[in-house]
């Protein structure tokens, strides 16, 4: 299976790129996004409030009512209600940016009444402390494209959330390439095979469930089974890949070297894996030594695994925690 190209298309809130599209005519430029992620991703900027005709500058809006189904109304003039327009634009963009040639992820502006994923202030008519909810555009986009990797810019400051987002983006791009090449049972099995160690790092239950889905493809309609597979796969990648789970995967990989390396080499690897599990080393250290031994003692199965051989851009964007 080919790795994805370096430039992967990512949807993004325009203000994060420095575009002056906010209600007050300013922006929310994020240097990490433009200077680091921008070296590897091609951004597709979207400002839903501007797109529905609110203009710049504009009167601000906020969320009011039920946090589960809020309305987006004017702060100064509550009779201005743009809920329907923002939701329709979210659904429209999910269609326009989707598909095998579309975007492979999305970065939203947090706390925005249109783009915030969660913890957006929702004001109650009777007063009192605001509750947390989702921006109207963001919720419609997520509902219409549930498999799409989506994150807020502020949450990318968390190393685990950042690595999770990057991993999901590249994995989803590989799935888009599979669909573009033409879905087949053989390609689905190959996709699962090269991601086995990745899935294992996110939980044995996901590994078993996805394995069952591809075990009897010949006895089921392929498309519904593939849809169930990718939904389960993307859900699995959202589960936290803990140090303990990664250590278990590294031990599993070490098993493929048991007949190739001597006792001292094995003891060294065991010590490094344990040090990683205890938080004393980054994962990159035992991984680098494992790859060193596999260069000397190649294994066809391990060579195909995305876990040890990610795309260079994916590797550069990880912290190796």
N, C-alpha and C positions, 0 to 999 in steps of 0.2 A: 504493500500500500504506500502510495506517495505521500510525503508530508505536505502540509499546506504551504502556500507561498508566503514569503516574508510579510507582504503587505496584505493584511486581512482587514476587511471593511467593518468599522464599528460605528453604530449610531451614537450620537452624543448631543447633549444639550449645548446649543450654540454658545451660550455665555461662558462655558468652561474653556472655550478656545480663545477667549478674549474679545468675542464679538459683542458690541454694545447694543444688546437687544433687551436688556432688562427694563422694567417699568420706569425706572428713573434715568434711563439712558446709559447706565454703566454696565459692567461685565463682572464675571467671577472667574477670571483667568486662573487656571490651575497649572502651575509650572511642571508638576510631575507628569500630568497628562500630556502636555504638549512637548516637553523636552525629553521624556523617557518613553512613554507609551507611543508617542508620535513617531519615534524612529522605526517602529515595527507595524503600526496600524495605520490604515487610511481612514480618516474620520469623515463621517457623513453628518454634518451639523443640522439640527432641527430645533427651532424655537416654536413650540405649539401656540403660545399666546400671540406671537407675531403672525404666525401662519393663519390664524383665524380672524385676523384683521384688527387686533387691538392697537397696533401701532407703537411707536417709540418717540417720545415718552408716552406713558399711558397711566390712567388711574389704576392703582393696585387692586388686586382681587384677593380674597381669602376664602377658606372653606368654612361652611357653617352647617349646623344641623346634626344629623346622625353620623357618627364616625364611620359606620359601615356603608353609608350611602350619602356622603355629603354633597352639598351644592357649592359651586364656585361662583361667588357673587362679588360685586364691587364693595370695597371697604367704605367708601363715602356714599355710594348709592347702591344699596342692596337690591334695587329693582333690576340692576344689570346682572343677568344670570347667563354665564357662558358654559355651564356644565355640559349641555348637549353638544355644543360645538367642539369642546376639548375632547370629549369622549369619542365623538365621530372621527376627529382627526387622529386620535390614537389608533383606532381600528383601521383607518385608511393607511396610516404609515406602516402598520404591521403588515398589511397586504403589499404595499409598494416596496418595502424594504426586505420582504421575505423571499423564500425560495432558495434554490441551490446556488444562485449567483448573487444572493443578497448579503445583508450584514450578518456577522457571526457573533455579535454581542452589542450591548448598549450601555452607555454610562450616562446616568441621569443626575440632574442637579438636586441635591438633597434639600429638604424642608420647603420646597416650592409647592404652592397649591396646584400647580399643573404637573410638575415633573417629579416630585418627591415620592420615593417608594414607600416609605413608612415614617412614623413619628412626625407627620406634618400636622401642625396645629389645626384643630377643628373647633370652632367657636360655637357655643351653645346659645340659643335664643334667649334663655333665661339668665344668662351670665354664668359666672363661675369659671373655674380653671379649664382651659382648653383640653380636649382629649386628642389622642394621636390617631391619624388616619393616613390615607394615601392620596397623592395628587390625582386629579381626574384623568389627565392624559396618561400618566404612568399606569394607573389601574387598567385602563382600556387597552393599552399596549400589552401589558402582561397577560391579560385575559385572552387577547387575540393571538399572542405568540408565547404560549407557556413554556416552550422548550428553550427559548432564547436566553442566553446568559446575560443577566442584567445586574448592574451594581450602581450605587451612588458614589460620587467622587469622594465624599468624606470617609466612607467606609474603606476606600482603597488604602487609607493610611494604616489599617490593621494588616500585619503581614500575612496572617492566615487567610483573611478575606481576599486580599490581593492575589495570593497564589491560587486560591480556589477559583477566582474569576478568570485569571489567565489560563488555568488548566481547562476550564469549561469552554472558553472561547476557542482554543485550539482543537479540543475534542469535537466541538460542534462543527467547526470548519471541516474536519475530516469526514464527519457524517454528511455534510453538504456535498463534499466531493464525491462520496459514494453515490448519493442520489443522482448527481449530475452525470456520473458514469453509467448509471442504469442499475436499479436495484435487482439483485439476484441472491439466491440462497448462498452461493459461494462467497459473494462479497460481504454479506452479512456475517457469515461465519468468520471470515478473515478479519473483519472489523472487531468482532468480539475477541478473537484470538490475540490480536496485537495489543488489546487493552486489558487483558486478563489481570496483569499485576496492578494496573491502575485501579481497576474495580476492587481488587482484593484489599488495597490500601484504604478503601472507604467502607469496608465492612464485609464480613463473610456472608451475611444474609443476602446482600446485593449480588455477590459473586455467584451464590447458589441459584438465586431466582433468575438472573440473566442467563446463566448456563442452561437452565431448564428450557428457557424460551428458544434457544438456538439448537437444542438437542434433537428436536423432531420436526424440523422445518418442512420436510417432505410430506408430512401428514396434515399440513395446515395451509390456508391461504396466506401467501407471503406478505402482502401489504399490511393487513391488520396485525400480523405477528411482528413485522418490522416497526410499526407504529408503537406497539406495546414495548418493544425492545428499547427504542430510543427514548421513550418517556421514562422507562425504568433506569436507563443508563444515565440520563441527565439528572434524575433525582438522586441516584447513587453518588454522583460527583458533588452534590450539595452536602452530603453527610461528611462530618468532620473526619479527615484523615489524621488521626492522632499519632504521636510518636510511637506508641505501643503497636498500632496497626502497621505503621511503616516498618518498624523493627521486625515484625512478623514476616512482612514481605521480603525484607532483606535476608532474613534467615532462610526463607523459601528459596531465594535466588542462590544463596550460598550452597544449598543442596545440590545444585547443578555442577558444582566444582569439587564435590567430595572425592571423586576419583582422580582429579587432575592436580590438586595441590597437596603439599605435605602438611604435617601436623603443626609446624610453626606458622605457616601462612594461614591455616585455618584458625589457629588461636588468635592471631593478630586481627583477623576479620571479626571474630566473635567479640573481641574486646572493643573494637571500634563500634560495632553495632550496639553493644550494651551501653557504651558511653553516649552514643546518640540517643538511645532510649531514655537515659537518665538526664538528658538535657545538657550534657557536657560538650557535645560536638554538634555541628550542623550535619544534616543528612548528606550533604555533598561529600563529606570525608569518606564514609564507608562506601558510598556509591562510586567514587573515583577509584578506590582500591579494587572493588569488584570489577569495574570495567577494565582495569589494568590486567587482572587475571584472565578475563574473558578475551582480551586481545591475544594473550598467549595460548589460551585454550578455548577457541571459539565454540559456541553452541548456537545452532540455527534458531532454536526457539527463543532464547534470550536475546539474540541479535534483532529479532523482529519486535520485541516488546517496547512500546512507547515509554514505559516507566523508566527504563534505563537509557533510552535513546530518543528523547523528545526533540522536536524541531529546535534548532539553535536559538531562534527568537524566544520560544517558550522557555527554554532553559535560562536565557539571560534575564527574563522578567521574573523569575522565581527567586525567592530568598534562600532556598535550601534549608529551611528550618526543620 
